[in-house]
Amino acid sequence: MAQDGSWLATGTEDGTVRIWDVATGTTRAVFTSHVGRMFLAAVAPDGSWLATSSVHGRVWIWDVATGSERTALKGHRRRISGVTLAPDASWLATGSDGSV
């Protein structure tokens, strides 16, 4: 959920990620290039971007305003079990079975 509480992200089994407007209950954006079920998410402090992870060891960075994929990060071989951001969003850390 965005820090201001205005939107939240959900993921489905088919890899679709949706951004929901909390006040209206409507969909703001749909991200479809996610591979596999979204497992975890972290939101930038200013709410401008979202990081999502999958059971396939990848992390996607999304532009919330445009709904576009900024980048996809690869490196873990297994499901990502942790995603966190620095308070100022200067770094993103991910953890998987045996690696960070």
For each residue, the residues with C-beta under 8 A, 3 or more apart:
1: 5 7 8 9 22 43
2: 5 6 7 8 43 47 64
3: 43 45 47
4: 47
5: 1 2 22
6: 2 21 22 23 47
7: 1 2 19 20 21 22 28 47 64
8: 1 2 19 20 22
9: 1 17 18 19 20 38 41 43 50 52
10: 17 18 20 38
11: 15 16 17 18 34 37 38 39 41 52
12: 15 16 17 18 37 38
13: 37
14: 37
15: 11 12 32 34 35 36 37 38 54
16: 11 12 30 31 32 34
17: 9 10 11 12 30 31 34 38 41 50 52 60 62
18: 9 10 11 12 27 29 30 31
19: 7 8 9 27 28 29 30 31 50 64 67
20: 7 8 9 10 25 26 27 28
21: 6 7 24 25 26 27 28
22: 1 5 6 7 8 25
23: 6
24: 21
25: 20 21 22
26: 20 21
27: 18 19 20 21 30
28: 7 19 20 21 64 67
29: 18 19 62 64 66 67
30: 16 17 18 19 27 67
31: 16 17 18 19 34 52 60 62 67 69
32: 15 16
33: 60 69 72
34: 11 15 16 17 31 38 52 54 60
35: 15 54 56 58
36: 15 54 55 56 58
37: 11 12 13 14 15 54 55
38: 9 10 11 12 15 17 34 41 52 53 54
39: 11 52 53 54 55 79 80 81
40: 52 53 80 81 82 83
41: 9 11 17 38 50 51 52 53 83
42: 50 51 83 84 85 92
43: 1 2 3 9 47 49 50 51 85
44: 47 48 49 50 51 85 89
45: 3 85 87 88 89
46: 89
47: 2 3 4 6 7 43 44 64
48: 44 63 64 65
49: 43 44 61 62 63 64 70
50: 9 17 19 41 42 43 44 61 62 64
51: 41 42 43 44 59 60 61 62 83 85 92
52: 9 11 17 31 34 38 39 40 41 59 60 62 83
53: 38 39 40 41 58 59 60 80 83 94
54: 15 34 35 36 37 38 39 57 58 59 60 79 80
55: 36 37 39 79 80
56: 35 36 79
57: 54 74 75 76 77 78 79 80 96
58: 35 36 53 54 72 73 74 76 80
59: 51 52 53 54 72 73 80 83 92 94
60: 17 31 33 34 51 52 53 54 69 71 72 73
61: 49 50 51 69 70 71 72 73 92
62: 17 29 31 49 50 51 52 67 68 69 70
63: 48 49 66 67 68 69 70
64: 2 7 19 28 29 47 48 49 50 67
65: 48
66: 29 63
67: 19 28 29 30 31 62 63 64
68: 62 63
69: 31 33 60 61 62 63 72
70: 49 61 62 63
71: 60 61
72: 33 58 59 60 61 69
73: 58 59 60 61 94
74: 57 58
75: 57 94 99
76: 57 58 79 80 94 96 99
77: 57 96 99
78: 57 96 97
79: 39 54 55 56 57 76 96 97
80: 39 40 53 54 55 57 58 59 76 83 94 95 96
81: 39 40 95 96 97
82: 40 93 94 95
83: 40 41 42 51 52 53 59 80 92 93 94 95
84: 42 92 93
85: 42 43 44 45 51 89 91 92 93
86: 89 90 91 92
87: 45
88: 45
89: 44 45 46 85 86 92
90: 86
91: 85 86
92: 42 51 59 61 83 84 85 86 89
93: 82 83 84 85 100
94: 53 59 73 75 76 80 82 83 100
95: 80 81 82 83 99 100
96: 57 76 77 78 79 80 81 99 100
97: 78 79 81
98:
99: 75 76 77 95 96
100: 93 94 95 96
